[in-house]
């Protein structure tokens, strides 16, 4: 039996009970269901299982989640419409300006993979919650009107709060899963670390300084590299990436070290302040392959995924969760390759 099927049995007694109450008429259309905590206590399951059970019922068209209000029984007209219609998946961006973002390449894979049974809707929502703004509340309403969403961009920044989210989600370039709300899709950190370690050792660099953007995703990548490089006989020192107006001049970057930047943006900011060609004057690797995607980025040896394939993986997972809302969230890693300069 698949792990997802085993986990779904946790909420099966609860969902069967609610379905029987709806079928019997004890729960009528537009009746408000008890809070999740009450269901979890009554059926001796955790909150995540209770939440997935509600998603399962929502996927069947029996209930609907209303932001800030709770879970309600749907009427039969809505149930029929839900079963007859296509999958409704929202595409959420930090902004509509994708010209300078790797997200555009992931979006290309999503659009190309989209089938006849999936309807996509673009929604712009800022990194910062901005709870008080009417625009933000409108964005939240649009998100929760979907059956699933894909969030493109590192929404782990600024410790974003997703307690308002009422549908299963997929995060591209996120690390936090927010208690099972999110499946996450990112580059394979172990494969990337192994490629980077081999590259540095091949170039005679047994000591590497890792400049890391201290978001959860980047810090995890750095820690994985540090462990794998140590197993290979090297030593990696983690340092926080310099920020404006600071920069690293040549004396601060001795030639005997290798340098790993956990994100292309971190390297780009440093490279434009370097008086020479940083990528050739030092042994440098970046993680994410943005330098191969964005024309104004400095060319540098980089390790990253095929971002189009990342988009395909994200859409497949969003469709799975929309069609089967009770399924467990996943952590999905895309294959990576090294592009040497």
N, C-alpha and C positions, 0 to 999 in steps of 0.2 A: 504494500500500500504506500502511495506517495506521501511524503511528509506533510504536504498541504492538506491531504485528506485526513491524516491523523489529527492534525491541529484543528481542522474544522469540526471534528467530533466534540471538541470542548464546548462549542456554542450550539450544537445540534439540539439538545434538549430545550434550550431557550427559544430557538427559532421555531421548533415544532410547536411549542406551546403557544407562541404568539400567532403563528399561522392558524392554529386550531381556534383561537379566540376570534380571529378575524372571520374565519369561515363560519363560525357559529353565530356571529352577529354580536357577541359580547363586546368586541371592539368594533366600532362603527367608523365609517369614513370621517376623517378630520378629528378623530379622537387622538388626544395626546398620550403617548406612551410614557411609562415611568422613566426616570433618569437612569443612565447606564449603571451608576453605582448600585442602585437598587436591584437591577437585574443581575449584576455580578454577585451580589450578596445572596440573592434568592437561589441562584443556580450554582453557587460556589465556583465561580470562574473569575479570572482576573479581568480588569477593565479592557485590556486590549482584545481579549476574546469576545467580550460583550460588544465592543465597537465593531469588530469584524462581523459579528452576527447581524448587527443592524445594517451594515453594508450589504451583506448577503440578502437580507430582506428587501433592501432598496433596489438591488440588482434584479430581483424578481418582480419589482413594481408594486410591492405590497405596502411599503412605507416611504415617506419622504422626510429628509432632514431640512429643517428651516432654521436659518442662521439666527442665533440668539434666542431661539424659542424652544427647540427640542425636536423630537421625532414624532410624526403624525401618520395615521393610517391614511392611505390614498384611496380615492374613489375608483370604481371599476373602469370608468372611462380613461383615467390616467394609466391604469394597469394595462389596458389593451393598447394604448398608445405606446407605452414603454416597450412592450414585447414586439410591436410591429416596426418600431423605428430603428434607426442606425445607432451605433455607439457614438455618444457625444463626448468628445475629448477636447479640453482646453489647452492651448499652448500659451504659457505665461512667460513674459519677458520683463526684465528690469526696465526696459524702454523699447520703443519701436525702432530705434536706430541700431540696426544690426550690421551696418556696412563695415564696421571695424571690430567685429566680434567673431570668434570661433563658433558661436551659437548659430550663425547663418549657415555654416557647413553642416552642423547637426540637423538644422531645419530642412536642409536640402534632402537629407536621407529620409526624414519624416515624411515630407511631401511625396517623394518618389515611392515610398513604401505604402502610402495611404491607399486603402482599398475602397470598394464601393460601399461597404457597410460601416465605414468610419467617417464621421463628420468632425472636422477640426475647426476650432474657433480661436482666433488670436486675442489675447487679453494682456494689456500692459499693466504691470503692478510694480511699484517701487520696492527697492531693497528695504527701505525703512517703512515700518508699518503705517505711521501717520494716522492713528486711529480716529482722530477728530475730523479728518477731512471727508467731505461728502464724496469726493472722487475716489478715495480709498474704499469707502463702504460700497460704492457702486462696483468697483473691481471685485471685491469679496463676493458680492451677490452673483456676479457673472461666473466666478470660479465655482461656487457651490451649486450653480445651476447645471454643471456638467456631471457626467458619470465618472470621469477621471480627469486628471490634469498632468501635464508635463511641464516642469519648471526648468527653464533653460538659464543656467548661470549659477554662480556659487552663492546661493542664498543662505549658506552658513555664515556669511559675513554679518557682522553686527548682531549676532545671536538672534536672528529673526524668530519671532514667535508665531507658531502655526496652530495655536489652540482654536482658532476660528475655523480651521479647515474641516469640512464635513464630507469630503470625498477622498477616495484613495488617490495617491499621487506618485509621480516618478520624478526624481530630481537628477538632472544632468550636471555633473561636477559638484555634487554635494556629498558630504560624508555622514552627517547626522540623519538618522532614520526617524527621529521624533516618535519613538514608541510604536513603530509599526505603521505610522501614517504614510511614510515614504518608502518606496523602493528607490535605490540610488544606482546610477550608472556613471562609471568613471574609468579612467585608464588603469590597467593592471599594475599595482604598485610594486609587486614582487618581480615581475618580468622587467619592468622599467629599472628597478634597482640592480638587477643582475646585469643588464646591458650596460648601465652606467659604471658599475664596478669593474667589469671587464675592460671597458674603454680606458678608464683611468690607469689601471694596472698595465695595460698594453703601452701606455704612454709614460710609464715610469713614475706615476704619481701614487705614492702610498699614503699620502696625507691629503685630505680633501676638506675644504671649508664649504659647508652647505648653507646658503642664504635662503631662509625660509620665510614666507608670508605666514604669519601665525594664525591662519584659519585652520579648523580641524582637518580639512582635506590635505592641505599642504604640509602641516606638521606630521600627519600620519605618513605621507610619502617620505619625508625626511628621516623619520625614525626607522622606517623599513630599510631605507638605503644604509643608514648608519649600522644597523644590525648585520646586513648582508655583507657590507664592505669589511666589517670587523671579522666575520667568518673567513673572508678571503685574505686576511692578513694586513688589511689597511686600517686607517684611523680616520674617522669623519667627525668634524666639529660642527655643531649646529650653531648658527648665528642668525639673529633677526635681520631681515633685509633692510638696508639703509633706506631712509625715507627723505623726501624733500625737506629742507634744502641740502641734506647731507649727501655725500657721494664718496666713493672709494677711489683715491688716487693711486698711482702705481706703487708707491712704498707700502700701501696698505694691502696690496695683493701680490705678495712675493711669487716669483716664477716657480719655486719648488713645490707649490701647492697646486692641486686641481681645484676647480670651482664648480659647484652644482647649484643652479638656481631652480627652486621648485616650481616656478612659474615664468612664462615668457615675458610677462609685463615687468617683473622684477628685474630681469636682465636688461630689457629695453631701456628702462629708466637709468640704469647704471651705464649702459653702453653709450648713450647720447651725451654723457658727461665726461667720458673717457677721451683723453686727447688723441689717442691712437685708435687702432682697430682691436678692441678688446677680445673679440672672438678668436683672432689669430695670435695675439701677443700672449695670451694665457690659455691654459687648457680648461675649456669651459663647456659645460653641458647645461641645457635647459630642459625642463620637463613640461610638455604639453604640445609641442610642435606648432605653436602659434607663429613662429618665424617663417614657417612654410605656407601659412595661410594668408597673412596680412602683408600687403606689398611694402608698407613703410617700416616693417620690422627689420632689424639688423640680422643678417644671416649668421647662424651659429649652429654648431652641432646640437642636435635636439633629439629627444625621445618622446614619442607621443602616439596616440591612436589615429586611426582613420575616422575623422569626426563624422563623416557621412554614415559610417557603420554604427557609431555611437547613437546617432539619431534613429537608425533602424531598430536597434536594441531597445531604445527608450519607447518607441511607439509600440513595439510588440508587447512590452511589459505593461504599458498603459492600457492596451486593448485587453490583455489578460485580466487585469484588475477591474476594468470596467465591466467585463462580461461575468467575472466571478469575484464580486467585491469582498467576499469572506476569505479569499486566499491570503496567505502570509506574504508580507513584503520580502523582497530579495535585495541582496547586494550583488550587482552585476559588474564584472570587469571586462573591458574590451582589450583585445590584443594590441601590443605596441610594437614599434620598430624604431631603429636608430638611423638617423640621417646625418651623415658626417660631412662637415665643412672644412 
